[in-house]
């Protein structure tokens, strides 16, 4: 499994540099940047210190949607609760949720929003789950680089086997389940704007590997019988 850190429109070069340093320090190497050139500022390199290679090979995208094309499971971050999703999770829970999926996902992304306003509601809807860092006080809040460090540290403790060969990993199972479920829901009359559609998709994204396999078997049977 490959973990990607995504920063949406960061404005402060120092934050991007410090985030790159946190990513490398905790053993990760993928940074994706949305609609920003802050990483090109010398201040970003100063804060990155010995992690300038993370900045140099970072991938740039115009929108978050474009950056998520090859991602199987998306973790969004938010400093405060919004009404976009029913379920919110603590950053302390993400390793358990990821571990339960085992080999069902190949590419995982964790998304961080703007320093001042975070992620928009539309961007949060692109995320499969939304998480936040539990804090004793609501103010002062964590800045972007601090948030990245906390999540990077948490994810560094994730015990997963990354030594499998690429062709041994079935990293598309969750995406297949997601796409098939979307098609079935739409065919039976539940649109993307309906509450039950969104609720089902939310719950789908926290299933473990065993349940993913079970639902895939059921859906494949339904779809095959329909085709016949």
SULKAMO-V556828 format. One record per residue. PHI is phi in whole degrees, -180 to 180 (* if undefined). BURIAL is 1 if it has 9 or more other C-alpha atoms within 8 Angstrom, else 0. Layout:
PHI,BURIAL
PHI,BURIAL
//
This chain:
*,1
-111,0
-103,1
-114,1
-101,1
-120,1
-110,1
-95,1
49,1
-66,1
-105,0
-102,0
-54,1
-60,1
-66,1
-66,1
-63,1
-67,1
-66,1
-61,1
-64,1
-64,1
-61,1
-70,1
-57,0
-92,1
93,0
-108,1
-140,0
-113,1
-124,1
-115,1
-121,1
-109,1
50,1
-155,1
-126,0
-61,1
-70,1
-86,0
-73,1
-58,0
-63,1
-66,1
-66,1
-61,1
-75,1
-69,1
58,1
-87,0
-118,1
-65,1
-63,0
-66,1
-67,1
-65,0
-101,0
-63,1
-101,0
-106,1
-137,1
-82,0
-134,0
-64,1
-57,0
-66,0
-74,1
-104,1
-57,0
-101,0
-96,1
-86,1
-145,1
-119,1
-104,1
-94,1
-121,1
-149,1
-75,0
-141,0
-72,0
-115,0
-95,0
-71,0
-122,1
-75,0
-102,0
-124,1
-126,1
-77,1
-59,1
-75,0
-96,0
-66,1
-63,1
-65,0
-66,1
-68,0
-60,1
-65,1
-84,1
45,1
-89,1
-79,1
-130,1
-106,1
-118,1
-117,1
-125,1
-120,1
-112,1
-118,1
-92,1
-67,1
-58,1
-88,0
-125,0
71,1
-88,1
-75,0
-61,0
-64,0
-70,1
-63,1
-68,1
-79,0
-91,1
-79,1
-138,1
-121,1
-129,1
-149,1
-88,1
-67,0
-130,0
-73,0
-130,0
-86,0
-146,0
-76,0
-89,0
-72,0
-88,0
-58,1
-62,1
-65,1
-62,1
-60,1
-61,1
-62,0
-69,1
-64,1
-64,1
-60,1
-69,1
-66,0
-89,0
-67,0
-98,0
-134,0
-91,0
-103,0
-95,0
-68,0
-70,0
-57,0
-79,0
-94,0
-100,1
-93,1
-86,1
-107,1
-58,1
-66,1
-66,0
-61,0
-61,1
-61,1
-66,0
-67,1
-65,1
-59,1
-65,0
-65,0
-61,1
-67,1
-69,0
-97,0
104,0
-96,1
-87,0
-63,0
-87,0
-82,0
-63,0
-68,0
-60,1
-66,1
-68,1
-63,0
-67,1
-61,1
-68,0
-61,0
-76,1
-110,0
-69,1
-85,1
-59,1
-61,0
-70,0
-62,1
-62,1
-62,0
-67,1
-61,1
-62,0
-66,0
-65,1
-62,0
-65,0
-62,0
-68,0
-67,0
-66,0
-68,0
-67,0
-82,0
//
